[in-house]
Amino acid sequence: MGLKHRGILRIAYVRLGLNDNRLTQSLNFYRDRFGMLESMRDSERAYLRCWHETFQYNLVLEQTAENQLIEIGFHLRDEEDLDQLTDKIEAAGIEVEQSPANEPLKGMGRSIAFTIPGGQRLRLFADMAQSGYVTGFESPDWVTPRELRGTAAPMFLNHVGLTSADPGATIDFLANVLGFGLSEKIVSEDGKTLSGLLFRMCRDVGGQELAIFPGEDGHLHHIAFTKEDPNDILIIGQYLREDGINIDAYGPTKQSYGNTFSLHFFDDFGIRLELCCGGRNIDAHPESEPITWTESDLARALSYYDSDVNPGFLDHSL
Amino acid sequence: MAISRFSYANVRVMDLQKAITHYTDTVGLRLVESDDQRAYFQADECQDHHCVITTLSDRAGIDHVGFKVNDPSDLVEAAEAASAHGLAVRDVPLGEIAGQGPGVMITLPSEHNMLLFYHADKIGYAGGMHNPVPGVSKNKIGAKVSHLDHTLLSCENAQPTVDFLTEVFDFSCTEKVVDPGGNIIAAFMSCTNTMHDLALGPGPNGAFHHMAFGMHSRGEVLEGVDILKEDEVPALEYGVTRHGIAGVTTIYFHDPSGNRNEFYNGAYQSPGRPGLVPPIIWDVENFSRGAFYYENAVPPAFFDEVT
């Protein structure tokens, strides 16, 4: 009892499998050019985090035969939440896999993994080791570390976009079973939900931790990271282009849907990444009401600034 | 469940019409409703009824701060927990404050009144709730404030309030300033995943230091400074600056009754529960850099001028 924030507290990490011998190319991209910090590395995996993050990882890379989204991790308050959510997920008819601490990922407590309607795997846990802030805990300079300047140097993992053959079912599960709120949605002319932005966290660059788009089950649409403001994103866009990184046809734009200023681009494996700032201000409260978009306004929802159509934008990237 | 939002500040003002002009024309809030005693305002990117109430009084300062809970039963639980902690609690019936449901008023150890409530009437985002215009209308008057973000309240000794908020109301402490003896001089407390929803700083008990309005970019903070200068709003001598604590871009200024306001932009994210991440500790020698990163000195007015 007591007034406690329960359940999912924050989005923690994305785990990718890449056909990349010894992770050479992916580390070259994510660590050296994108600007994440390498927290840990073993024979199987590399664990990377954003510079403003204290927890050990926001991105886990491992070598696999085919490129794939393995799972997305969410941090719960405590073990009691882990047990309660296990019961709720099983009661929804979904099989739950239990894993002991440090398996499969290091630095993590006991965890559960399951497949959501839509086909992606999520992992929930209540404990993750911390690397500590790279700028220190004592009278720090909260400034992008010198060695990361000139890279994208994301501050935090912000949200992950997924595709689902039945977005309505995916959104219902995330809301009703896992306790996400809906900040925005896109509905068809006949009232069917085509897309939704789901959130648990209230923060400055907020309003979504998961974005569900229509498409094939089991795929990743994009991974988004937080930057401070549009100016940072415009400057970093120059660095990315100079570095030969493939920038999405939208270029920098205001995404009306989600209320972010965003730049989408692709890593060396074709995975769509986003740098975003701004976001929808909404609180985790049962009476919060979502913004509603109609399908006829889709182009303006996805990019307020661009007047040309970018049909590939809704395709999954992994 | 839990406290889900710093919802509003009810500040005392000596001239209601001047306050309305300030909070709409300069700060850029929407005037939601007013009578001869109070005015209610909301920022463009919040869907609830109000984020600021100005109440006519013979002195400036803070009447109370409002926080929303996300389960109606939290109100009973919070009242019982606060009473058990020895704090004064009173019920605030429906109708006492426009645009929201009943609540419980708790007097914190710092002698500030904190109102918890569950329901807020909805006015929607300024751009609308359906196929909205993102960003700001060309007809917008005032600064491009997106939301009310946090408040800083003054008190002689922050420790008992920090303890209460942490242990009973589930706030986490993201950063704090301590003296050589380890005593808290200032503490930054969050009930969400932001850096702070409620901060405590040195000064007389019950005093109001400032409330801060969030913006989406540093560019909008600069535009806000231009508006303050054009409107000849009294501001701290530093103009735009950066806090070393939190690492955000900021300017402080005052409403016509002297209550301090802030425009700020930042993206700091906190983990969402107390004890998960140890707080950043600022020592006294580094405090000036923590308060004002560029100038590296704290003007006396910063702590002397509270309401």
Interface residues (C-beta under 8 A of the other chain):
Chain A: M1 G2 L3 K4 H5 R6 L9 R10 H52 T54 F55 H75 R77 Q130 Y133 F137 E138 S139 P140 D141 W142 V143 M155 F156 M201 C202 R203 D204 V205 G206 T226 K227 E228 D229 P230 N231 K254 Q255 S256 N259 F261 C277 G278 R280 N281 I282 D283 A284 H285 P286 E287 S288 E289 I291 T292 W293 T294 D297 R300 A301 Y304
Chain B: M1 A2 I3 S4 R5 E45 C46 Q47 K68 V69 N70 D71 D74 E77 A78 A81 H119 A120 K122 G124 Y125 M129 H130 N131 P132 V133 P134 G135 S146 H147 D149 V168 F169 D170 C191 T192 N193 T194 M195 G214 H216 S217 R218 G219 G244 A246 G247 N265 G266 A267 Y268 Q269 S270 P271 G272 R273 L276 V277 P278 P279 I280 I281 W282 D283 E285 N286 R289 G290
